[in-house]
């Protein structure tokens, strides 16, 4: 299943994933109840968690893994 990322460095990316969380380039995205339309498909939206993103200096030490 593909999902749509919103917010953070992966905003607008369509990536394979599912479940409660998706990791994209060391950033955590959490499932939302919403859907977004991309490439003619309705995709589940995953929202960026800025407190769990290594490019922002955060990561495993914050229980994000």
N, C-alpha and C positions, 0 to 999 in steps of 0.2 A: 504494500500500500504506500502511496506517496502522500506527503503532507506539505503544507505551506507554512513557512517560517515568517513571523512578524516581529519586527524590532531587532535591534542589535546589528552586528555585522552580517548576519545572514538574511536580512529583511528581503522578502520577495522570492527567496530560493525555494524550489520544489525539490524535496529530498525523500528518499525511501525511509520509512519508519513507521512507528505505531506505538501503542502503549501509553503510559503516563508521561514519559519524557523522551526527548530526542536530543542527541549530542551532535552538534555541527561545528567542526573546527575548534574544539575545546570550549564551546559555549553550550550551556544547557537551555533547552526550550521545553516548556510545559504545555500540556494539552489544554485547550479551551473548549467551551461548548460551541464555538462558532465554526462556520465554514466559509471558505473564500473560493472564488472562481478563478482558475488559471488554466490556460491552454485548453479551454473548452470543457474543463472538468471541475466539479465541486470537490474541494480538498479540505480536510480538517486543518484548522489553524492551530499552530503551536506558538506561544508567546515567549519571547526572550526573557531570561532571568539575568539581569545585569550583575547581580551579586555572585553569579556562578559562571564567570567568563574569564579564562586565563588572559586574553589580551588586555583586560582591564585590571590585571594584577590580582585576580581572585582565582580560586580553583579548589583543589582537593582539601586545603586546610580549612575550608568553610563548610565541610560536609556536603559538598556539591557532587561528589562522585558516586 
